[in-house]
């Protein structure tokens, strides 16, 4: 049934596509213009226009007009020639993704075969005529001079983009409303929807484009923005670059210090008090290293038709958050060494082969791979047991094959086949049943000395059995020579208030595999000089595998008693402690759009169709959804017949025993219903209208849809519930797409020959955001659950302003400012459930009021300056942003005498503003045919201590009201100190980081 639906939808979409022309999907730009006689201003037909060092070119028509489609982004030299006229070379012609670069040319007459050439340097326009919505582009040259270590640092500079930890919010949307594209293929991590599945390094980027406005119909599955990366490819000449640097965090701020030891002294009252002895790890040299290598050029022995580009990078990380190894996870004494708690290393690489079969045929294969190893992630409670935190490893591999066929000077198509596979693992020990080697200590008595036995041996087991039978005292302890393994979760308990743990292991393991297979056909046709039709069709198949569980204690053969000592055991699939599934959703999409370029205006209009099939089931009866532990007798027993007379509990159990129980697989047949596919249509339009020769206004409107992250569809997809009582939050594969309606009006104005202004007003209305339902009752009154539903909504309005000064007279500058107000019902899909579950005073029905979102950053300002002269380059970035909101609280003791806290309106106060200055200084010089660059990059030059999180009762990360009301005094069993417990280095922005590098380029 479900397959038939998909086949019918595929046929409908394919028929629709056969009725129209097709288009490229955001990987190339267009070059057009008019060629005239300089003296007479008459149009010149038959003029040849060629992009140097490429096979790309065109000839003018009878009106002197030319159009070159399918131009990869970059900076080119344009050669224009015609018999009887001087050949003209125009240098610095910049082509960007999805935009038209207009380059008009005036040719001078000359004596036949004089061989004269005129060279002109193109001026990059500060006003882009065909920009009908907000976008920004950064090319490889721009990236090279920025103080930016990776693509994330570059993205953060773009107007409308807010970085919140590792996530990006564009124009106030949730982090999962952004999609990531590489060379025309979407590579978003669909599980969370918040990150890029394929890792691309700065030196591999040809152009990076951020579309924050109403993007064209060719882009789907995004509601807030598109991040589009085009990678480099090899050219006709060999080129290479080796970039090496080392760096470290350097700060004297005490907040990053770690306790070395604790002593005591008597205060004037005669009471003991703690004395801290601190050590600052950032005052020592703990360098990290980076190596980045790129090579490109023609493949040897194959001429200039086949070229390659490869880039690889290794980077190590120490981080700035440290702990101290006072204890091992098993509670044994540690070596007290300082230990980085966010250390790790990454490998990444990209390889691209391009085969230009003929001037009209191009075949390209690309491989992108990365591996990331994180020794541990920061966990404040384990600061003195850093070995207790799990390692996190991930790897990603992407393969892309594209075939571009130019059918004529006005039409070409591109077929792309791609696949991506990712694997993420999180565990402390990879073997889930690994446990320490335990020994038994028998204390001395009046007759026998203390003895130690090893129960893992035959003799030791017999001795332990004898001890148990004689009821003697004994105690288990970890063998210090073989301590590695999981221990009882209770060992992580803190010994007193305001204390750290002295033992414990993270007993949660997670293994996630994701893959997609993608086929995409795109065609472009410039059907007239004014109309460029674009359309495309795509099929994408997903496979998601998850196995996530918490270790449980092993039990004796009868299953009635826990084995002592703690024996780590993997729970059964039917257990609430385990979430294991394989899901295979699938999707289809198609679009068509028309770019109308008239002299008085430019219009982009299009429509998109998306089809998504979760390809799974939902409970038939929401009041009894669990196939492993159903509540209704008819769902438990085959051929169940209700008893006609009253029975005692024992009689009822005996009656039930006469029936055969269903297996979970049998129950799935009648307790589950197939989910219906989701089909959606999203129209979009953008208009650009010149008001002067230096000014353009634009207006755009569109509907944008995106499926929620797969975690919200498939979390606990078996609908397992607590049988005795309690609540759960479950996934919902029947979720509909989230929807945003986006309005935008903007102005581009050239203020002088080298200064331009862009300003935009925008408004977004988002509906069907994923939220959580009120508690749903089941057949058993003590059991309820909530599930994800298209429940929440938000609206955002704001303004962006960008002022750009092009590079002239050795100086360039850029300023962008964003004001926005982002409000909604809940910031995160699970917030409503958390409020209901954790606060008995919260009503069961989720909130309907609008509150500021967690990432509602009202004012954001970025200033970028670069100066270049005499081989020196200095660039700097100043960032300023007002604080994000938080929910304040006040101690009830100030009102009622109680010791708990009462909260105020959600997100009603603002954290302090933050700022930082990043600097890059570089000296370049020639060494034979090679360019050598010495450089230094300093992030957060002035080591500013911006507060990212705060204590809710004070609004500051530096100070807690507990110092005034609940100071606990000295306690000898406390691990750490009270003040150490209040210091939160993770609540501050990263301290100063200094990098020194050396690069070789040819």
Long-range contacts (C-beta under 8 A, 24 or more apart in sequence): 1-674, 2-613, 2-615, 2-674, 2-677, 5-613, 5-677, 6-586, 6-588, 6-611, 6-613, 6-677, 9-588, 9-611, 9-677, 9-679, 10-539, 10-588, 13-537, 13-588, 13-590, 13-609, 13-611, 14-537, 16-590, 16-592, 16-609, 17-521, 17-535, 17-536, 17-537, 17-590, 20-533, 20-535, 20-592, 21-411, 21-523, 21-524, 21-525, 21-527, 21-533, 21-534, 21-535, 22-413, 22-521, 22-522, 22-523, 22-524, 22-525, 22-534, 22-535, 22-536, 22-537, 23-218, 23-522, 23-523, 23-524, 23-525, 23-532, 23-533, 23-534, 23-535, 23-536, 23-593, 24-70, 24-184, 24-412, 24-414, 24-522, 24-523, 24-524, 24-534, 25-184, 25-218, 25-219, 25-414, 25-520, 25-522, 25-536, 26-97, 26-98, 26-181, 26-184, 26-209, 26-216, 26-218, 26-219, 26-226, 26-228, 27-72, 27-97, 27-183, 27-184, 27-230, 27-414, 28-69, 28-70, 28-71, 28-72, 28-73, 28-95, 28-97, 29-71, 29-72, 29-73, 29-95, 29-96, 29-97, 29-98, 29-99, 29-100, 29-101, 30-67, 30-68, 30-69, 30-71, 30-95, 30-99, 30-100, 30-101, 30-532, 31-67, 31-68, 31-71, 31-78, 31-93, 31-95, 31-100, 31-101, 31-103, 32-65, 32-66, 32-67, 32-68, 32-100, 32-101, 32-102, 32-103, 33-65, 33-66, 33-102, 33-103, 33-104, 33-105, 34-60, 34-63, 34-64, 34-65, 34-66, 34-104, 34-105, 35-60, 35-64, 35-66, 35-80, 35-82, 35-104, 35-105, 35-106, 35-107, 36-64, 36-104, 36-105, 36-106, 36-107, 37-85, 37-106, 37-107, 37-109, 38-106, 38-107, 38-108, 38-109, 39-108, 39-109, 41-106, 44-82, 44-85, 44-107, 46-82, 47-80, 47-81, 47-82, 47-85, 47-105, 47-107, 48-79, 48-80, 48-81, 48-82, 49-78, 49-79, 49-80, 49-105, 50-78, 50-79, 50-81, 51-76, 51-77, 51-78, 51-79, 52-76, 52-77, 52-78, 52-79, 52-89, 53-77, 53-235, 53-236, 53-237, 55-356, 55-359, 58-409, 59-409, 61-529, 63-529, 65-529, 67-409, 67-410, 67-526, 67-529, 69-406, 69-409, 69-410, 69-411, 69-412, 69-524, 69-526, 70-404, 70-406, 70-412, 70-524, 71-95, 72-206, 72-230, 72-233, 73-97, 73-137, 73-139, 73-206, 73-207, 73-230, 74-139, 74-140, 74-206, 74-207, 75-139, 75-141, 78-103, 78-105, 78-122, 80-105, 80-107, 82-107, 83-112, 84-109, 84-110, 84-112, 85-109, 85-110, 86-110, 86-114, 86-116, 86-117, 86-118, 87-116, 87-117, 87-118, 88-117, 88-118, 88-119, 88-120, 89-117, 89-118, 89-119, 89-120, 90-119, 90-120, 90-121, 90-122, 91-119, 91-120, 91-121, 91-122, 92-121, 92-122, 92-124, 93-122, 94-122, 94-124, 94-139, 96-137, 96-139, 96-207, 96-209, 97-137, 97-207, 97-209, 97-228, 97-230, 98-135, 98-209, 98-216, 99-128, 99-130, 99-131, 99-137, 100-129, 100-130, 100-597, 102-129, 124-806, 125-750, 126-748, 126-750, 126-754, 126-755, 126-756, 126-804, 126-806, 127-694, 127-695, 127-696, 127-748, 127-749, 127-750, 127-756, 128-696, 128-748, 129-602, 129-688, 129-690, 129-696, 130-595, 130-597, 130-602, 130-604, 130-688, 131-688, 131-696, 131-698, 131-748, 132-214, 132-602, 132-603, 132-604, 132-686, 132-687, 132-688, 132-698, 132-699, 132-700, 133-211, 133-213, 133-214, 133-215, 133-604, 133-686, 133-698, 133-700, 133-744, 133-746, 134-159, 134-160, 134-211, 134-212, 134-213, 134-744, 134-746, 134-758, 134-760, 134-762, 134-800, 135-209, 135-210, 135-211, 135-212, 135-213, 135-215, 136-209, 136-210, 136-212, 136-802, 137-207, 137-208, 137-209, 137-210, 138-207, 138-208, 138-209, 139-206, 139-207, 139-208, 140-205, 140-206, 140-207, 140-232, 143-202, 143-205, 143-208, 144-202, 145-866, 145-868, 145-873, 145-875, 145-920, 145-922, 146-864, 146-875, 146-877, 146-920, 147-875, 147-876, 147-877, 147-918, 147-919, 147-920, 147-937, 147-938, 147-939, 148-202, 148-877, 148-918, 149-202, 149-937, 149-939, 149-995, 150-201, 150-202, 151-196, 151-200, 151-201, 151-202, 151-205, 151-208, 151-229, 154-202, 154-208, 155-208, 155-210, 155-227, 156-862, 156-879, 157-816, 157-862, 157-864, 157-877, 158-210, 158-212, 158-816, 159-212, 159-760, 159-800, 159-801, 159-802, 159-816, 159-817, 159-818, 159-862, 160-212, 160-225, 160-762, 160-798, 160-800, 160-818, 160-820, 161-210, 161-212, 161-225, 162-818, 162-855, 162-857, 162-860, 162-881, 164-854, 164-855, 164-884, 166-194, 166-195, 167-194, 167-195, 168-227, 169-224, 169-822, 169-855, 170-210, 170-212, 170-224, 170-225, 171-212, 171-224, 171-225, 171-762, 171-764, 171-796, 171-798, 171-820, 172-224, 172-764, 172-794, 172-796, 172-798, 172-820, 172-821, 172-822, 172-853, 172-855, 172-856, 173-223, 173-224, 173-225, 173-740, 173-764, 173-766, 173-796, 173-822, 174-224, 174-769, 174-827, 176-706, 176-708, 176-709, 177-222, 177-223, 177-224, 177-225, 177-706, 177-738, 177-740, 178-222, 178-224, 178-225, 178-226, 178-227, 179-219, 179-220, 179-221, 179-222, 179-225, 179-226, 179-227, 179-706, 180-227, 180-229, 181-219, 181-226, 181-227, 181-228, 181-229, 182-229, 182-230, 182-231, 182-368, 182-398, 182-400, 183-229, 183-230, 183-231, 183-366, 183-400, 183-402, 184-402, 184-414, 184-416, 184-520, 184-522, 185-398, 185-400, 185-416, 185-418, 185-518, 185-520, 186-221, 186-518, 187-398, 187-420, 188-221, 189-422, 189-514, 190-514, 190-516, 190-542, 190-544, 190-709, 190-710, 191-512, 191-514, 191-544, 191-709, 191-710, 191-711, 192-709, 192-711, 193-706, 193-708, 193-709, 193-710, 194-709, 196-227, 197-396, 197-398, 197-420, 197-422, 197-514, 198-368, 198-370, 198-396, 198-398, 198-420, 199-346, 199-348, 199-368, 199-370, 199-372, 199-396, 200-229, 200-231, 200-348, 200-350, 200-368, 201-292, 201-311, 201-313, 201-348, 201-350, 203-241, 203-243, 203-292, 203-294, 203-311, 203-313, 204-231, 204-232, 204-294, 204-309, 204-311, 204-350, 205-229, 205-230, 205-231, 205-232, 206-230, 206-231, 206-232, 206-233, 212-800, 213-686, 213-700, 213-742, 213-744, 213-746, 213-760, 213-762, 214-684, 214-686, 214-700, 214-701, 214-702, 214-704, 214-742, 214-743, 214-744, 215-684, 215-702, 215-704, 216-534, 216-593, 216-604, 216-606, 216-684, 216-686, 217-591, 217-592, 217-593, 217-606, 217-607, 217-608, 217-682, 217-683, 217-684, 218-522, 218-534, 218-536, 218-591, 218-593, 218-606, 218-608, 220-589, 220-591, 220-608, 220-610, 220-682, 220-705, 220-706, 221-610, 221-705, 221-706, 221-707, 222-704, 222-706, 223-704, 223-705, 223-706, 223-738, 223-739, 223-740, 223-742, 223-766, 224-704, 224-740, 224-764, 231-309, 231-350, 231-352, 231-366, 232-294, 232-296, 232-309, 232-311, 232-352, 233-296, 233-307, 233-309, 233-352, 233-354, 233-364, 234-296, 234-297, 234-298, 234-307, 234-308, 234-309, 234-352, 234-354, 235-296, 235-297, 235-307, 236-297, 236-298, 236-304, 236-307, 237-297, 237-298, 238-295, 238-296, 238-297, 238-298, 238-1002, 239-294, 239-295, 239-296, 239-297, 239-1001, 239-1002, 240-293, 240-294, 240-295, 240-296, 240-1001, 240-1002, 241-292, 241-293, 241-294, 241-999, 241-1000, 241-1001, 241-1002, 242-291, 242-292, 242-293, 242-999, 242-1000, 242-1001, 243-290, 243-291, 243-292, 243-293, 243-997, 243-998, 243-999, 244-289, 244-290, 244-291, 244-292, 244-997, 244-998, 244-999, 245-289, 245-290, 245-935, 245-937, 245-995, 245-996, 245-997, 245-998, 246-287, 246-288, 246-289, 246-290, 246-995, 246-996, 246-997, 247-287, 247-288, 247-290, 247-937, 247-993, 247-994, 247-995, 247-996, 248-282, 248-285, 248-286, 248-287, 248-288, 248-318, 248-993, 248-994, 249-282, 249-286, 249-318, 249-319, 249-320, 249-990, 249-991, 249-992, 249-993, 250-282, 250-283, 250-943, 250-991, 250-992, 250-993, 250-994, 251-280, 251-282, 251-283, 251-320, 251-943, 251-991, 251-992, 252-280, 252-282, 252-283, 252-943, 253-282, 253-943, 253-945, 253-988, 253-991, 254-278, 254-280, 254-983, 255-945, 255-983, 255-984, 255-985, 255-988, 256-280, 256-281, 256-282, 256-320, 256-321, 256-322, 256-985, 256-991, 257-281, 257-983, 258-322, 258-323, 258-324, 258-338, 258-383, 259-324, 259-384, 259-976, 259-977, 259-980, 260-324, 260-336, 262-976, 262-977, 264-970, 271-969, 271-970, 272-970, 273-969, 273-970, 274-970, 274-977, 274-978, 274-979, 276-977, 276-979, 276-980, 279-338, 281-322, 281-338, 281-340, 282-320, 282-991, 286-318, 286-340, 287-318, 288-315, 288-316, 288-317, 288-318, 289-314, 289-315, 289-316, 290-314, 290-315, 290-316, 290-995, 290-997, 291-315, 299-353, 304-356, 305-355, 305-356, 305-357, 306-353, 306-354, 306-355, 306-356, 307-353, 307-354, 307-356, 308-351, 308-352, 308-353, 308-354, 309-350, 309-351, 309-352, 309-354, 310-349, 310-350, 310-351, 310-352, 311-349, 311-350, 312-347, 312-348, 312-349, 312-350, 313-346, 313-347, 313-348, 313-349, 314-345, 314-346, 314-347, 315-345, 315-346, 316-343, 316-344, 316-345, 317-342, 317-343, 317-344, 317-345, 317-346, 318-342, 318-343, 319-343, 319-378, 320-985, 320-990, 320-991, 320-993, 321-378, 321-985, 321-986, 323-382, 323-383, 323-384, 323-385, 323-386, 324-383, 324-384, 324-386, 325-384, 325-385, 325-386, 325-387, 326-384, 326-385, 326-502, 326-975, 327-384, 327-385, 327-502, 327-503, 328-385, 328-387, 328-483, 328-503, 329-385, 329-387, 329-388, 329-428, 329-487, 329-503, 329-504, 329-505, 330-436, 330-478, 330-483, 330-484, 330-485, 330-487, 330-491, 330-503, 330-505, 331-478, 331-487, 331-491, 331-502, 331-503, 332-478, 332-480, 332-483, 334-385, 334-387, 339-386, 339-387, 340-375, 341-376, 341-377, 341-378, 341-379, 341-383, 341-386, 341-389, 342-374, 342-376, 342-377, 342-378, 343-374, 343-375, 343-376, 344-372, 344-373, 344-374, 344-375, 345-372, 345-373, 346-370, 346-371, 346-372, 346-373, 347-371, 347-372, 359-406, 360-405, 360-406, 360-407, 360-412, 361-403, 361-404, 361-405, 361-406, 362-403, 362-404, 362-405, 363-401, 363-402, 363-403, 363-404, 364-400, 364-401, 364-402, 364-403, 364-404, 365-399, 365-400, 365-401, 366-398, 366-399, 366-400, 366-401, 366-402, 367-397, 367-398, 367-399, 367-400, 368-396, 368-397, 368-398, 368-400, 369-395, 369-396, 369-397, 369-398, 370-395, 370-396, 371-395, 378-986, 379-506, 380-984, 380-986, 381-492, 381-494, 381-500, 381-501, 382-492, 382-500, 382-501, 382-504, 383-500, 383-976, 384-500, 384-501, 384-502, 384-975, 384-976, 385-500, 385-501, 385-502, 385-503, 385-504, 388-428, 388-492, 388-501, 388-503, 388-504, 388-505, 388-506, 389-428, 389-506, 390-426, 390-427, 390-428, 390-506, 390-508, 390-509, 391-426, 391-427, 391-428, 392-424, 392-425, 392-426, 393-424, 393-425, 393-426, 394-422, 394-423, 394-424, 394-425, 395-422, 395-423, 396-420, 396-421, 396-422, 396-423, 397-421, 397-422, 410-525, 410-526, 410-527, 411-523, 411-524, 411-525, 411-526, 412-523, 412-524, 413-521, 413-522, 413-523, 413-524, 414-521, 414-522, 414-523, 415-519, 415-520, 415-521, 416-518, 416-519, 416-520, 416-521, 416-522, 417-518, 417-519, 417-520, 418-516, 418-517, 418-518, 418-520, 419-515, 419-516, 419-517, 419-518, 420-514, 420-515, 420-516, 421-513, 421-514, 421-515, 422-512, 422-513, 422-514, 422-515, 423-511, 423-512, 423-513, 423-514, 424-510, 424-511, 424-512, 424-513, 425-510, 425-511, 425-512, 426-508, 426-509, 426-510, 427-509, 427-510, 428-486, 428-505, 428-506, 428-507, 429-484, 429-485, 429-486, 429-505, 432-486, 432-509, 432-549, 432-551, 432-568, 432-570, 433-567, 433-568, 433-569, 433-570, 434-484, 434-485, 434-486, 434-568, 435-485, 435-486, 435-487, 435-565, 435-566, 435-567, 435-568, 436-478, 436-479, 436-482, 436-483, 436-484, 436-485, 436-487, 437-478, 437-479, 437-481, 437-482, 437-483, 437-485, 438-476, 438-477, 438-478, 438-479, 438-565, 439-476, 439-477, 439-478, 439-479, 440-464, 440-467, 440-474, 440-475, 440-476, 440-477, 441-474, 441-475, 441-477, 442-467, 442-472, 442-473, 442-474, 443-473, 443-474, 443-475, 454-479, 476-564, 476-565, 485-568, 486-551, 486-566, 486-568, 487-566, 488-553, 488-565, 488-566, 494-975, 495-973, 495-974, 495-975, 496-971, 496-973, 496-974, 497-968, 497-971, 497-974, 498-968, 498-974, 498-978, 498-981, 498-982, 499-971, 499-973, 499-974, 499-975, 499-976, 499-981, 500-975, 500-976, 500-980, 500-981, 501-975, 502-975, 507-550, 507-551, 507-568, 508-548, 508-549, 508-550, 508-551, 509-548, 509-549, 509-550, 509-551, 510-546, 510-547, 510-548, 510-549, 511-545, 511-546, 511-547, 511-548, 512-544, 512-545, 512-546, 512-547, 512-548, 513-543, 513-544, 513-545, 513-546, 514-542, 514-543, 514-544, 514-545, 515-542, 515-543, 516-540, 516-541, 516-542, 516-543, 517-541, 529-597, 530-596, 530-597, 530-598, 531-594, 531-595, 531-596, 531-597, 532-594, 532-595, 532-597, 533-592, 533-593, 533-594, 533-595, 534-591, 534-592, 534-593, 534-594, 534-595, 534-606, 535-590, 535-591, 535-592, 535-593, 536-590, 536-591, 537-588, 537-589, 537-590, 538-588, 538-589, 538-590, 539-586, 539-587, 539-588, 540-586, 540-587, 540-588, 540-589, 541-584, 541-586, 542-583, 542-584, 542-585, 542-586, 542-587, 542-710, 543-582, 543-583, 543-584, 544-581, 544-582, 544-583, 544-584, 544-585, 544-710, 544-714, 545-581, 545-582, 546-579, 546-580, 546-581, 546-714, 547-578, 547-579, 547-580, 548-578, 548-579, 548-580, 549-575, 549-577, 549-578, 549-579, 549-580, 550-577, 550-578, 552-577, 573-718, 574-628, 574-629, 574-664, 574-718, 574-720, 575-720, 576-720, 576-721, 576-722, 576-728, 579-715, 579-716, 579-717, 579-718, 581-714, 581-717, 581-718, 583-614, 583-615, 583-616, 583-710, 583-713, 583-714, 583-717, 583-733, 584-615, 585-612, 585-613, 585-614, 585-615, 585-616, 585-710, 585-713, 586-612, 586-613, 586-615, 587-611, 587-612, 587-613, 587-707, 593-684, 600-689, 600-690, 601-687, 601-688, 601-689, 601-690, 602-687, 602-688, 603-685, 603-686, 603-687, 603-688, 604-684, 604-685, 604-686, 604-687, 604-700, 605-684, 605-685, 605-686, 606-683, 606-684, 606-685, 607-681, 607-682, 607-683, 607-684, 608-681, 608-682, 608-683, 608-684, 609-679, 609-680, 609-681, 610-678, 610-679, 610-680, 610-681, 610-682, 610-705, 610-737, 611-677, 611-678, 611-679, 612-677, 612-678, 612-707, 612-737, 613-675, 613-677, 613-678, 614-675, 614-677, 614-713, 614-733, 614-734, 615-675, 616-674, 616-675, 616-714, 616-717, 616-733, 617-668, 617-672, 617-673, 617-674, 617-675, 617-733, 618-672, 618-673, 618-675, 618-732, 618-733, 618-734, 619-671, 619-672, 619-673, 619-719, 620-670, 620-671, 620-672, 620-673, 621-671, 622-776, 623-776, 623-777, 623-778, 623-779, 624-671, 624-778, 624-779, 625-671, 625-719, 625-721, 625-730, 625-778, 625-785, 626-718, 626-719, 626-720, 626-721, 627-664, 627-667, 627-668, 627-671, 627-672, 627-718, 627-719, 628-664, 628-718, 628-720, 629-720, 629-721, 629-723, 630-667, 630-671, 631-778, 631-779, 631-780, 631-783, 632-779, 635-662, 635-667, 635-671, 636-661, 636-662, 637-661, 637-662, 638-662, 675-733, 675-734, 676-734, 678-707, 678-736, 678-737, 680-705, 680-737, 680-739, 694-749, 694-750, 695-747, 695-748, 695-749, 695-750, 696-747, 696-748, 696-749, 697-745, 697-746, 697-747, 697-748, 698-744, 698-745, 698-746, 698-747, 698-748, 699-744, 699-745, 699-746, 700-742, 700-743, 700-744, 700-745, 701-741, 701-742, 701-743, 701-744, 702-741, 702-742, 703-739, 703-740, 703-741, 703-742, 704-739, 704-740, 704-741, 704-742, 705-737, 705-738, 705-739, 705-740, 706-737, 706-738, 707-735, 707-737, 707-738, 708-735, 708-738, 708-770, 708-788, 708-829, 712-770, 712-788, 712-829, 713-788, 715-788, 719-785, 721-778, 721-783, 721-785, 722-783, 723-780, 723-783, 724-782, 724-783, 725-782, 725-783, 726-782, 726-783, 727-775, 727-783, 727-784, 727-785, 727-786, 727-836, 727-837, 728-785, 728-786, 729-772, 729-785, 729-786, 729-787, 729-788, 729-830, 729-833, 729-837, 730-785, 730-786, 730-787, 730-788, 731-787, 731-788, 732-787, 732-788, 732-789, 735-770, 735-788, 735-789, 735-790, 736-768, 736-790, 737-768, 738-766, 738-767, 738-768, 738-769, 738-770, 738-790, 739-766, 739-767, 739-768, 740-764, 740-765, 740-766, 740-767, 741-765, 753-808, 754-805, 754-806, 754-808, 755-803, 755-804, 755-805, 755-806, 756-803, 756-804, 756-806, 757-801, 757-802, 757-803, 757-804, 758-800, 758-801, 758-802, 758-804, 759-799, 759-800, 759-801, 759-802, 760-799, 760-800, 760-801, 761-797, 761-798, 761-799, 762-796, 762-797, 762-798, 762-799, 762-800, 763-795, 763-796, 763-797, 764-794, 764-795, 764-796, 764-797, 765-793, 765-795, 766-793, 766-794, 766-795, 766-796, 766-824, 767-793, 768-793, 769-793, 769-794, 769-824, 769-825, 769-826, 769-829, 770-829, 771-825, 771-826, 771-829, 771-831, 771-832, 771-846, 772-829, 772-830, 772-831, 772-832, 772-833, 772-836, 772-846, 773-846, 774-836, 774-844, 774-845, 774-846, 775-836, 775-844, 786-832, 786-833, 786-836, 786-837, 788-829, 791-825, 791-832, 791-846, 792-824, 792-825, 792-826, 792-829, 792-832, 792-846, 793-824, 793-825, 794-822, 794-823, 794-824, 794-825, 794-850, 794-853, 795-823, 795-824, 795-850, 796-820, 796-821, 796-822, 796-823, 797-821, 807-866, 807-868, 810-867, 810-868, 810-869, 811-865, 811-866, 811-867, 812-865, 812-866, 813-863, 813-864, 813-865, 813-866, 814-862, 814-863, 814-864, 814-865, 815-861, 815-862, 815-863, 815-864, 816-861, 816-862, 817-859, 817-860, 817-861, 817-862, 818-859, 818-860, 818-861, 819-858, 819-859, 820-856, 820-857, 820-858, 821-852, 821-856, 821-858, 822-852, 822-853, 822-855, 822-856, 823-850, 823-851, 823-852, 823-853, 823-856, 824-850, 824-851, 824-853, 825-849, 825-850, 825-851, 827-853, 827-854, 827-855, 827-907, 828-854, 851-905, 851-906, 851-907, 851-908, 852-885, 852-907, 852-908, 853-885, 853-907, 854-884, 854-885, 854-907, 855-884, 856-884, 856-885, 856-907, 857-881, 857-882, 857-883, 857-884, 858-882, 858-910, 871-923, 871-924, 871-925, 872-921, 872-922, 872-923, 872-924, 873-920, 873-921, 873-922, 873-923, 873-924, 874-919, 874-920, 874-921, 874-922, 875-919, 875-920, 876-917, 876-918, 876-919, 876-920, 877-917, 877-918, 878-915, 878-916, 878-917, 879-915, 879-916, 879-917, 879-918, 880-913, 880-914, 880-915, 881-913, 881-914, 881-915, 882-910, 882-913, 883-910, 883-911, 883-912, 883-913, 883-914, 883-947, 884-910, 884-911, 885-909, 885-910, 885-911, 886-910, 886-911, 886-949, 886-950, 886-952, 886-955, 887-952, 888-952, 888-953, 888-955, 889-952, 889-953, 890-953, 891-953, 891-961, 891-965, 893-965, 899-966, 901-952, 901-953, 903-952, 909-955, 911-947, 911-948, 911-949, 911-950, 911-955, 912-946, 912-947, 912-950, 912-955, 912-956, 913-946, 914-944, 914-946, 914-947, 914-948, 914-989, 915-944, 915-946, 916-940, 916-941, 916-942, 916-944, 916-946, 916-989, 917-941, 917-942, 917-944, 929-1002, 930-1000, 930-1001, 930-1002, 931-1000, 931-1001, 931-1002, 932-998, 932-999, 932-1000, 932-1001, 933-997, 933-998, 933-999, 933-1000, 933-1001, 934-997, 934-998, 935-996, 935-997, 935-998, 935-999, 936-994, 936-995, 936-996, 936-997, 937-994, 937-995, 937-997, 938-992, 938-993, 938-994, 938-995, 939-990, 939-992, 939-993, 939-995, 940-989, 940-990, 940-991, 940-992, 940-993, 941-992, 942-992, 943-991, 943-992, 944-989, 945-988, 945-989, 945-991, 946-988, 946-989, 947-987, 947-988, 947-989, 948-987, 948-988, 948-989, 949-984, 949-986, 949-987, 950-987, 957-984, 957-987, 957-988
